Amino acid sequence: MVTRGIAGAVDAAVVLLMVMVGLLCVNGLSFLLDPRGFRVVGASQEVLVEVALATAVVYLAGTWAVMGRSYGCRLMGLKIVDRRGRSPRFLRSLLRAVFYVLFPVGLLWCCVGRSRKSVQDLVLGTTVVYDWMPEHRPRRAVA
């Protein structure tokens, strides 16, 4: 649970950074389009929360589907795999990300259950495994 918690905190920081950079880009673009009439573009707290949740879903689903791990998982040596031991496909990753973001309490089940799986893992057939050494493909020698 500790490694998953740290990985989740790192991923939350990545998502917040992405939202902040996005807001900065919107303000920069607004300034470039109308420098004389520029006003700082802001958003309500509700909008920022919705954007952060949507960003988290896209970030997690994408990284889990492509690499089997988010940045936080990579730092903590964790990988998400399906029943066959492979990175989950995009739809399963997307469903897991939505479930993960909207029902974070389900993650606590890994502390209680014998299989150490969260509710999300039980429902979607995924598992979190330790994988400190990601597969490296040997590089070809360039002639």
N, C-alpha and C positions, 0 to 999 in steps of 0.2 A: 504493500500500500504506500509506503514511503516513496519508493522510486516512481510509482505512478503519480503520486501527488506532486513531486518535484517536476516531473515531465509535464504535467498539466499546468503548473504554475509558469513554467518556461513558455509553453504554448500560449497561455493567456497573455504573457508579456509580448510575445511576437504579434499576436492579434491586435493588441492595443497599439503597438508601434505601427502596424499596418494602417490602422484607422487614423492615427495621428498624421502619418505621412500622407494619406489620402486627403485629409482635411487641409493640410498644408498645400498640397497640389491644387486643390480647388481654389484656395485663396490666391495662390500664385497665378493661376490661369485667369481668375477674375481681375487681378491687378494688370496682367498683360493686355487683356481685352479693353479695359477702361481705367487707365491709371489716374485720371483726374477725378473720376466718380467712384474710386475704390472705397469700399467699406468691407471690413472683415466679415467673411461669411461664417456664420456659426450654425449650430443646430441645437435643437432642444435635447434634453437628457434622454427622452424617449426615443428620439430618432437615432441618437448616438448608440444607445443600447441595441436597437434593432440592427443597425449597421454592423456593430461589433459581433452580434450573434450570427448574422449572415456571413460575415467575413470568417468567423470561426468555422462554420459549417463547410464553406468552400475550401479553406486552408486545410482542415483536417481530412476531408474527403479526398482532396487532391493528393496530399502527401501519403495518405494510407494506400490509396489505389496505385500510385506510381512507385513508391519506394517501400511501402509497408510500415513506414514510420514517419512521424512528424519530427520537427527539429528537437523538441523536448524528449521524445522517445530516443532519438539518436544519441543525445547527450547522456541519457540514463541507460543505454544499452538495451532498449526494449524494441520489440517488433510486433506488429499485429499480423496474425496469419489466419487463414481459413482452415477448414477441416483437413485440407490436403497439405497444409504447411506452406502455402504460397500466400503472397500478398493478396488481400481481398480485391475483387474486381470493383469497378467504380460504383455500381448500384449498391452493393453491400457496404462499401465504404461510405457512400452518401447516407444511407439509412443509419449506419452506426454513428456517423457524425451528428446527424439530426437528433438521434436518441441521446447521444453523449451531451450535446449542448442543452437540449430541452429537459432532460431528466438526469441531472448530474448526481442525484441521490442514488441512482442505480449503481454507481461506481462503488459505493460502500459495501455492496454485497460481496465483493471480493475479500473483505475482511471476515465475513461470516461463513460463507460457503466453503465446503471442503475442496472444491475444484479451483478455488481462488479466481473465479470468473465473475465479472460484473454482470448485472442484469442484461446489459447490452450484448455482452459476449454470449450469454446463454440463449437469448432470443435469436441472434443472428448467426450463431455458429462460428464465432471468431474466438481467438485466444491471444493473450499477450504473453510473449515468451522473451526470455533474455537472449540477446544476440549481440554480443559485444563486437564481434568481428564480421561486419557486413561483407557480403561476397565482393571480391575484387576481381575484375576481369583483367587478365594480363594485357598490357598494351603491346601493340605491334611495333616492331622496330621500324623506324623510318629510314629508308635507304637513301 
